Amino acid sequence: MDMTFNTVNQAGDVEDSEPSDTVQAAWDSSGSPSMAVMEAVAAATGRNTMEMPSLYDTLDVEALDGLLTSERAAANGNVAVSFTYDGAYVWIDSSGAIEIDPNAARSE
């Protein structure tokens, strides 16, 4: 799956440097939203996905994938979901946008 990542600092400026605050990513139909979340959190935290806890321990992965990829979401407009995973705040929507804040305590 090809994903794009941008780092956004507190002021909202996009940078090409190391992650500072929020990582923005995008997923597409070539992969599942749940796998994109794991890859985006890994990128935001500088970790390997194999070292992270299972996303299944945080939420129902099949429900997340189904909600964001269903025809119902396309017919009813954009659907967005947010949750905390492995210490990071995750926001993902059915249009393919993902935002990760590696410091969940600041986001809640």
C-alpha positions in Angstrom: 0.0 0.0 0.0 1.3 3.4 -0.9 0.9 6.0 1.8 1.9 9.6 1.9 2.9 11.3 5.1 3.2 14.9 6.1 4.3 16.3 9.5 2.3 19.3 10.8 3.7 21.4 13.7 1.6 23.2 16.2 1.2 26.2 13.9 -0.2 23.9 11.1 2.8 24.3 8.8 3.7 21.3 6.7 7.3 20.3 7.1 9.6 17.7 5.4 11.5 17.0 8.6 11.1 14.5 11.4 7.7 14.2 13.1 7.0 17.1 15.5 3.4 16.9 16.5 0.8 15.5 14.1 1.4 13.2 11.2 -1.0 13.2 8.3 -1.3 10.2 6.1 -3.7 8.9 3.4 -5.0 5.5 2.6 -6.6 4.2 -0.6 -8.6 1.2 -1.7 -5.4 -0.8 -2.3 -5.2 -1.6 1.4 -7.4 -1.7 4.5 -7.9 1.3 6.7 -6.8 -0.7 9.8 -3.4 -1.5 8.2 -3.0 2.1 7.2 -3.6 3.1 10.8 -0.9 0.8 12.0 1.5 2.1 9.4 0.7 5.7 10.2 1.1 5.2 14.0 4.4 3.4 13.4 5.6 6.3 11.3 4.4 8.9 13.8 6.1 7.1 16.7 9.2 5.9 14.9 8.5 2.3 15.6 8.2 -0.9 13.6 4.6 -2.2 13.1 5.8 -5.6 14.4 6.8 -4.1 17.7 3.4 -2.5 18.3 0.5 -4.1 20.1 -2.3 -5.7 18.0 -4.9 -3.2 16.8 -7.4 -5.9 17.6 -6.8 -5.3 21.3 -8.0 -1.7 20.8 -11.0 -2.0 18.6 -13.0 -4.2 16.3 -10.8 -4.1 13.2 -13.4 -5.6 10.9 -15.9 -3.0 12.0 -13.5 -0.2 11.4 -12.6 -1.4 7.9 -16.3 -2.1 7.1 -17.4 1.3 8.3 -14.9 3.2 6.4 -15.1 1.2 3.1 -18.8 0.4 2.9 -21.1 1.6 0.2 -23.2 3.1 2.9 -20.4 5.5 3.9 -20.1 6.5 0.2 -23.8 7.1 -0.1 -24.2 9.0 3.2 -21.1 11.2 2.9 -17.8 11.1 4.8 -17.6 8.9 7.9 -14.9 9.7 10.5 -13.6 7.6 13.5 -11.2 8.6 16.3 -9.6 6.5 19.0 -6.4 6.1 21.0 -4.0 3.3 19.9 -0.7 2.5 21.5 -0.5 5.9 23.1 -1.3 7.9 20.0 -4.5 9.7 19.1 -5.9 8.5 15.7 -8.4 10.2 13.5 -9.3 8.5 10.2 -12.1 9.1 7.7 -13.7 7.3 4.7 -12.2 9.8 2.2 -8.8 8.4 3.0 -7.4 11.0 5.4 -5.6 9.9 8.6 -4.1 12.2 11.3 -2.0 10.8 14.1 -0.9 12.7 17.2 1.7 10.6 18.9 1.0 12.4 22.2 -2.6 11.2 23.0 -2.6 12.9 26.4 -2.4 16.3 24.6 -5.3 15.5 22.2 -7.8 14.3 24.8 
